[in-house]
Amino acid sequence: MNAAASNIIDGKDFAAGLREKVGAAVPAFTESAGRAPGLAVVLVGDDPASQIYVGSKVKMTRAAGMESFEHRLPADTQQEALEALVKQLNSDDAVDGILVQLPLPSHLDQQAVIDLIDPDKDVDGLTPTSTGRLALGIEGLVPCTPLGCMMLLKDRLGDLSGKDAIVLGRSILVGKPMAQLLLAENCTVTVAHSRTRDLKERVCEADIVVAAVGRAEMVKGDWLKQGAVVIDVGINRLEPAEGEKKGRLVGDVDYAAATPHVSAITPVPGGVGPMTIACLLRNTLVAAHRRAGLADPEGL
């Protein structure tokens, strides 16, 4: 393996291994609980990207031996109807995880819907209770993408204690929970955002860089400390070049320029993306164990 290849973090391969571990653990739960773990996915509207994503979730849930409960609602679904469905899923003992695909159509109150989800079934880790548990270091369900990032970091680096880390982005989906997870691993954490001064200089100081800002190739190679580990959460489509039907996908980090500087980096695509669904399955299995009064599955 050449030097350029050896520092690539293969999220696709890691995610396949995690899905395999989840699938291997499902039969023992099913035998103990008398049922398979169940994940309910709610999709409102016909956004093409969301449809593809939900289809992948359903397919992989079933491949892992879990029950998949799919609820596809029209785009004009009203708040009361969506909230009634969430309440129904909260009370359904066959459902261990509830995922409402975001974003919702603009006429719906997204936060009000999230707030209704039973925290013990909140496999996306977005309810106020889940957020509070993470901040306080109390056992709970962690958002899937940051959890996947942390798995990749620990697999590559082992002990993260004492590392200087910077998180670019402060969203509730990635930035804020990622910072909490890094703090829990005894990193010294900086959260940077659109108003951060001297951003390049701050990134240059970090042993770990997690980029989640949604700006194509914003982080340049000379921003990075020699030997840093980079987790690129961004996924951006460039304008198509001449002769292309659609532009290529890139991350928030200039991958080609960054690779010579870093000790490890996730590619886009094939890095963080596959980890999100794998961690969703992991969270569903963990939620099922906890709801059944069983110990968490080992190795997950």
CORKA-V907426 format. One record per residue. RES is the residue in one letter. SS is DSSP state (~ for helix, > for strand, _ for the rest). Layout:
res/ss
RES/SS
RES/SS
This chain:
res/ss
M/_
N/_
A/~
A/~
A/~
S/~
N/_
I/>
I/>
D/_
G/~
K/~
D/~
F/~
A/~
A/~
G/~
L/~
R/~
E/~
K/~
V/~
G/~
A/~
A/~
V/~
P/~
A/~
F/~
T/~
E/~
S/~
A/~
G/_
R/_
A/_
P/_
G/>
L/>
A/>
V/>
V/>
L/>
V/>
G/_
D/_
D/_
P/~
A/~
S/~
Q/~
I/~
Y/~
V/~
G/~
S/~
K/~
V/~
K/~
M/~
T/~
R/~
A/~
A/_
G/_
M/_
E/>
S/>
F/>
E/>
H/>
R/>
L/>
P/_
A/_
D/_
T/_
Q/_
Q/~
E/~
A/~
L/~
E/~
A/~
L/~
V/~
K/~
Q/~
L/~
N/~
S/~
D/_
D/_
A/_
V/_
D/_
G/>
I/>
L/>
V/>
Q/_
L/_
P/_
L/_
P/_
S/_
H/_
L/_
D/_
Q/~
Q/~
A/~
V/~
I/~
D/~
L/~
I/_
D/_
P/~
D/~
K/~
D/_
V/_
D/_
G/_
L/_
T/_
P/~
T/~
S/~
T/~
G/~
R/~
L/~
A/~
L/~
G/_
I/_
E/_
G/_
L/_
V/_
P/_
C/~
T/~
P/~
L/~
G/~
C/~
M/~
M/~
L/~
L/~
K/~
D/~
R/~
L/~
G/_
D/_
L/_
S/_
G/_
K/_
D/>
A/>
I/>
V/>
L/>
G/_
R/_
S/_
I/_
L/_
V/_
G/~
K/~
P/~
M/~
A/~
Q/~
L/~
L/~
L/~
A/~
E/_
N/_
C/_
T/>
V/>
T/>
V/>
A/>
H/_
S/_
R/_
T/_
R/_
D/_
L/~
K/~
E/~
R/~
V/~
C/~
E/_
A/_
D/_
I/>
V/>
V/>
A/>
A/_
V/_
G/_
R/_
A/_
E/_
M/_
V/>
K/_
G/~
D/~
W/~
L/_
K/_
Q/_
G/_
A/_
V/>
V/>
I/>
D/>
V/_
G/_
I/_
N/>
R/>
L/_
E/_
P/_
A/_
E/_
G/_
E/_
K/_
K/_
G/_
R/_
L/>
V/>
G/_
D/_
V/>
D/_
Y/~
A/~
A/~
A/~
T/~
P/_
H/_
V/_
S/_
A/>
I/>
T/>
P/_
V/_
P/_
G/_
G/_
V/_
G/~
P/~
M/~
T/~
I/~
A/~
C/~
L/~
L/~
R/~
N/~
T/~
L/~
V/~
A/~
A/~
H/~
R/~
R/~
A/_
G/_
L/_
A/_
D/_
P/_
E/_
G/_
L/_
